[in-house]
Amino acid sequence: MPRGNALVGFHAHPHRTSSHVGPDAQLEEIARRAGVGARTLYRHFPTKADLVRAALGQSIAEDLTPAVERALGDDDPLRGLVSLMEAALRLAARDLSTLAAARNAGTLTSEVYTPFYESLTELARRAQEAGLLRADLVPDDLPRIMAMLTSTLWSMDPDGDGWQRYLALVLDGLSPTAAHPLPPAATLLKGPRPGDWLL
């Protein structure tokens, strides 16, 4: 592919290349895989954080934002909640290196993930009101549950759907049927800490 066309394709879909290299990959390696010169890539993305921000923003706009809209519009709030969790995990499995790089670069900020968690919280509230979700689930449980599920992705083939097993296990635990009382929820500590996926 000519370099000009490669750059157009890369600029339109930065996550397709950035997600296939490790989170610590240098821009030179990303440029090589994209079929463009490193200087060309640096002109469009002066820092790795700029590239990661663009790639993550594109993934969210193309995959997560429409999933949020569909989930919130679903007449069945539990089905909407599950579909949104599935969409987020599908995106995370595909773009795990990009997410890790975004976290390392400090670009995985509250403005990125807050709309997602607000939507999850709203769907969980609706499902609780409909008697479809255990009543003692609190909003602070949701980021922790998603962090637990995301942490399983490092242990499996990123092209597979092994995460579905762990989502199913979690969903069984969220069912109001035969739910046992939970201990109190701990305060949610926000902000990056080494090695965690909690947002």
N, C-alpha and C positions, 0 to 999 in steps of 0.2 A: 504494500500500500504506500503511495507517495506520502511524504512527511506531512504535507499540508492537510491531506485527508485524514491522516492519523491524528493530527492535532484537533481537527474539527470533531472527530469521533470521540477523542479523549475528553475534550471540553464539554461535549454534550453528555457524556456518561463517565465522569471521573471515578465513580464507585466501582465500575466494572474492572478497572485496573487496580485501584488502590486496595480493594478488598481481597485481591489474590496474592498480595505480598504480606509479610508479617508486619506487626505494628511498629517495629523498629527499623523498617526499611528506609533507606535514604532516598531522597528525591531522584538521584541519578539512577537507582535501580528501578524506581517506578517509571521514569522516563524511558529506560531501555525496554521494559515490558510493554509500554504503550506505543513504542515505535517512533518516539520523537526525541529530539535532542534535549540534553539537560538544560542548555541555555534557553531554549524555546519554552520548556516547562517552567523554568524560573521566571521568565517574563510574565507568564500568565498566573503563576502561583509562587510568589516570592519566598514563601516559607512553607514548610510541611503543614503547619497549622492551617494555612490558607487552603491548601489542597484538601486536607481532611475535612475542614468546615464545608467546602463545596460538595465533596462526595457525600457527607452525612446529610447535608441539607437536601441534596437531590433525592437520596433514598427516602427521607422522611416525606418530601413533597409527593413523590411518585407512589409510595407504598403505604406509609403510615397515616398520612392525613386523609386519604380516601377511606381507609379502613375505619378511622375514627368516625367519619361522617356516616358510613354504613351502619356501624355498631350503634351509634346514638339514635339512628332512625329505625332500628329494629323494634318491632312490637314486643318481642320477647327479650327482656333485659338480660337474662342469663345467657341466652344465645349471643346477644350482642357483646357481652363481657368476654365470653369464651372466644368469639371470633376476633376481638381486638387483641387478646392475649396471644392468640395464634399468629396474627399478623406481625406483632412485635417480635415474637420468637423466630418467625421465619426470616424477618429482616435481620435480626441479630445473628442468626446462624449464617446467613449469606455474607454479612458485612462485619463479622466478628473482629477481624484485624483492623478495619476502619474504626469501629467503636473503641477498641483498645487504644489505637493511635489518638483518637479524639480525646479520650480520657487522659492519656499521657501528655497531650499538648494543651490541656486545659480548655478545649473547645466544647466539651460535653457539659454545657452549663444549664442552669435552670430554665432558661428560655427555650432550650431544645426539648427537655423532657417534661416540663410542667404541664403543657396542654395534654400530653398523653396520660399523665397520672390524674389530672382533673377529670378526664373522660372516664378512666377506669373507676374513679371514686363515684362519679355520678351513676354509672351503670351498676356498680355494686349496691349503691343506695336503692336504686329502683328494684333490683333483684331481691334485696332484703324486704322491701315493702310488699313485694309480691309473694313472699314466703319461699323464694327459690334459692336463697343463699343464707347461710347461718347468720343469726342475728348478732352474734358477738364479734363479727369481723369489724375491724375499725380501719379508717383510711390509712393509718400508718402501716398497716399490715401489707398493703398492696405493693409499695416499692420493695419491701423485703421479700415478698413472694416472687416478684419478677427478678430480683437479684439472685435468689436461690435457683430459679429456673435457668437464668442466663449463665450461671456458673457451671451448669452441666454441659454447656456447649463445648468447652475446652476438651472434654473427654470423649468426643465422638467425631465421626466423619462430618465435616461441615456441609457436604452435599446431601447428607441423609436427613431423615426426619425423626431421629432417635429421641429428640426433645419431646415428642408427642407423648411418650410413655410417662415422663415426669410431670407433664402438664395434667395428664389424666389422673395421676396419683394425687396431685394437689387439688384438683377439682373434686375428687371424692372427699377430701378433707374439708372442703368448703360447703359441702351439702348439708342442709339442715337435718337430714334424716339420720337419726341415731348420733347426733353430734354431742360430744361430751363437753362440759364447761372448760373454757380455756383459762390459763393463768392470765393475769393482767398484762397488757401490752407495755413494753418498755418504750421510753421516749425515743423518738427517731432522731438520731444524730445526723446532721447534714454536713456536707462538705467532703472533699476527697480525702481518703486515707489510703495508704499504700496497700495494694493488692485487693481492694474491695470493689464490688460492682454496685454498691448501694448508692442510689442517687438522692 
